[in-house]
Amino acid sequence: MNDGLWKRRAVIVLALMFLFPACFAHLKAPELNPKMSGFQGMEWNTPLEKVEVQVKVKKKGEDKSRNLKWFSPNNKIFLQNVPLNEVTYVFERDKFI
């Protein structure tokens, strides 16, 4: 076979290698995947007041210039059956992100 045919095939294979995974990247979007619609039973954009009641968090820091606050839970958090060393809940404009 000639070099031109091999080059065309290589370009097609490379294009497919990059385009094919991109077709499935949208499946990771939280709005399309119910498993990722929040964390530990809390939905994204939950108001801070509601989270403070549900989780019992303590304030760890604040960045007023970016309108961010972060908190850590008072109790131990598990992911599956694994205890997490540290969990930080971040809020932007008092909404859970």
Secondary structure, DSSP 8 states (H G I E B T S, - for coil): --HHHHHHHHHHHHHHHHHHHHHHHGGGSTTT-GGGSEETTEETT-BHHHHHHHH-EEEEEEETTTTEEEEEESS--EETTEE-S---EEEETTEE-
